[in-house]
């Protein structure tokens, strides 16, 4: 029934799930293009640009999905660890791009 409803109605409605799926699709596309460019040309500038965008999208998708999982948990330790992990990822990713 859900599959039929998805094909027949509400084609223009967007949800968080569809947005995350689209972001994941764009992210893997960027990573694939980056790997292809570096394999063919060995060029680091264009390949790195695609890799950075793909990685950033992948990190954002993971952070959002993990946040939704943590939101369902009742123990405070899950939230504290989530914040520590998220801040670490953001800070270290920015540091790696700058250096």
QUIBEL-V677840 format. One line per field, one symbol per residue. ss: DSSP state (H for helix, E for strand, C for the rest). phi: phi as a letter, one per 20 degrees, with the letter a starting at -180 (. if undefined). A space follows every 10 residues. Layout:
BEGIN
ss=???
phi=???
END
This chain:
BEGIN
ss=CHHHHHHHCC CCCCCHHHHH HHHHHHHHHH HHHHHHHHHH CCCHHHHHHH HHHHHHHHHH HHHHHHHHHH HCCCCHHHHH HHHHHHHHHH HHHHHHHHC
phi=.ffffffecl feedcfffff ffffffffff fffffffffe dmfeffffff ffffffffff ffffffffff geeeffffff ffffffffff ffffffffe
END
